């Protein structure tokens, strides 16, 4: 695969992961805000969002290079937001992990363009 195609594939995988992570954090917010009809609907939304985020993470993890650790930490911070029925999500920890992923992904992509 050409370096340009690899760059675009990685960029798109990182963007898809961020999009899924943001959607999952929105589910956590909506759950806390009481926007779901009941607990079952909230759990179903959490499960669907987590599945999407995990699938996007798997694309990054399979390659095993780049911001894999930062992506894993973001995924773990998201999962922690849903503990205890989502009553006390740690937004600060999630946002810090998300930002660390963004920085690491940008640095990795920048370095790959120079290679």
C-alpha positions in Angstrom: 0.0 0.0 0.0 1.3 3.4 -0.8 2.3 5.7 2.0 -0.5 8.2 1.0 -3.2 5.5 1.1 -1.9 4.2 4.4 -1.9 7.8 5.8 -5.5 8.3 4.7 -6.6 4.9 6.1 -5.1 5.7 9.4 -6.5 9.2 9.5 -9.9 7.9 8.7 -9.6 5.1 11.4 -8.6 7.7 14.0 -11.4 10.0 13.0 -14.0 7.2 13.2 -12.7 6.3 16.6 -13.1 9.9 17.8 -16.6 10.1 16.3 -17.6 6.9 18.1 -16.1 8.0 21.4 -17.9 11.4 21.2 -21.2 9.6 20.4 -20.7 7.3 23.4 -19.9 10.2 25.7 -23.2 11.8 24.4 -25.0 8.7 25.4 -23.5 9.0 28.9 -24.6 12.6 29.1 -28.1 11.8 27.9 -28.3 8.9 30.4 -27.3 11.2 33.3 -29.7 13.9 32.0 -32.6 11.4 32.1 -33.3 11.5 28.4 -34.1 7.8 28.1 -37.5 6.4 28.6 -36.3 4.0 31.3 -33.2 2.2 32.6 -33.6 -0.5 29.9 -33.5 2.0 27.1 -30.4 3.7 28.7 -28.6 0.4 29.0 -29.4 -0.5 25.4 -28.1 2.8 24.2 -24.9 2.4 26.2 -24.4 -1.1 24.8 -24.9 0.0 21.2 -22.6 3.0 21.7 -19.9 0.9 23.4 -20.1 -1.7 20.6 -19.5 1.0 18.0 -16.6 2.5 19.9 -15.1 -0.9 20.4 -15.4 -1.7 16.7 -13.6 1.6 15.8 -10.9 0.8 18.4 -10.4 -2.6 16.9 -9.4 -1.1 13.6 -6.6 0.8 15.4 -5.6 -2.1 17.7 -5.2 -4.6 14.9 -2.4 -2.6 13.3 -0.7 -2.3 16.6 1.2 0.9 15.8 0.4 4.5 16.4 -1.8 5.8 19.3 -3.1 2.3 20.4 -2.4 2.9 24.1 -4.1 6.3 24.0 -7.1 4.8 22.2 -7.3 2.0 24.8 -7.2 4.6 27.6 -10.0 6.6 25.9 -12.0 3.4 25.6 -11.4 2.5 29.3 -12.4 6.1 30.4 -15.6 5.7 28.5 -16.4 2.3 30.0 -15.8 3.8 33.5 -18.4 6.5 32.7 -21.0 3.8 32.6 -20.2 2.2 35.9 -22.7 2.5 38.8 -25.5 3.1 36.3 -23.8 6.1 34.8 -24.5 8.3 37.9 -21.0 9.8 38.3 -19.2 9.9 34.9 -15.7 11.3 35.1 -15.8 13.8 32.2 -12.4 15.2 33.1 -10.7 11.8 32.8 -12.5 11.1 29.5 -11.6 14.5 28.0 -8.0 14.1 29.1 -7.7 10.7 27.5 -9.5 11.9 24.3 -7.1 14.8 24.0 -4.1 12.6 24.6 -5.4 10.4 21.8 -5.8 13.4 19.4 -2.3 14.6 20.1 -0.7 11.1 19.7 -2.7 10.5 16.5 -1.7 13.8 15.0 2.0 13.3 15.9 1.9 9.8 14.4 0.3 10.9 11.2 2.7 13.8 10.9 5.6 11.5 11.3 4.3 9.1 8.8 4.0 11.8 6.2 7.7 12.6 6.6 8.7 8.9 6.3 
